[in-house]
């Protein structure tokens, strides 16, 4: 039996995964993490762009710098 996971849940899981990787290594390359999360969570290019936008906005509020 297979379980279908909603795309929005996959996006949330990917964001949590990226956040955890960045917590462990604050110098981790965000573009690489997004690319890896895209493969791991089977995200569409649009989902990956959404992750980029969310992480960019997070950096604005935390004072970090996201570069692609």
N, C-alpha and C positions, 0 to 999 in steps of 0.2 A: 504494500500500500504506500502510495506517495502522497506527500503533503504539499499543497500549493502555498507558496509564501507570496504575499502581496508585494508588489514592487516598492511601495513606501516602507515596508518592513525591511526589505533588503537594503534600502538606502540608510535607514536608521542603524542597522547592524554595521554597515560599512563605515558610517560616521563614528560609531563607538570604537570600531577596530582601529581606525586612523587615529582617533584621540588617544587610545591606549598606546599605540606605537610612538606618538609624539610625546606622551608623558614619559615613556622609557628613554627616548632619545630626542631631546629638544632640537637637535640639529638635523633631524631626518628631513630628507627632501620631500616636500609636499606633493609635487607632481608625480614622483615615483610612487609615493604611498597611494595616491588616487588611482594611478594606473594599476597597481597591484590589487587594490580593493576592487577595481572594475572587473578584473579577471576572477578574483576569488568569489565575489558575490554576484557575478554575471550581470553587471550593470550595463545599461545602455549608455551611449555617448552623452545623451541628455542628462542621465543620472550623474555621470561623472562631472559634467559642467555644473550641476547643482551642488555637488560636493565642493568643487572649487570655489563657487560663490559663497557657500556657507563658511568654509574655512577662511576665506579672504575677509569676510565680515567679522568672524571671530577674532582674527588678528587685529583688525581695526579697534575693537573694543578692549583687547588685552594688551595692545601696544607692541605685539609681535610683528614680524615681517614675513609675509608669504611671497615667495617669488617662484615663478613658473620656469 
